[in-house]
């Protein structure tokens, strides 16, 4: 059985929801990308893709390139 690979857009939603939970819904509460990746069971490439798409969508704000920490943006999902 082959697992379905998620698109960057799907990963972005999962990633943002996980950040929101980790930050208890509060903006400007920084969360490590590696912590979110571990919680979601994502490898580094998938975590970066999800984070970058969520950042591009305006849902998250990041630090670093590649992003190492993120927080919720005011716009949300």
DAKALIN-V420704 format. One line per field, one symbol per residue. ss: DSSP state (2 for helix, 1 for strand, 0 for the rest). A space follows every 10 residues. Layout:
BEGIN
ss=???
END
This chain:
BEGIN
ss=0000000222 2222222222 2200000000 1122222222 0002222222 2222220001 1110000011 1100000
END
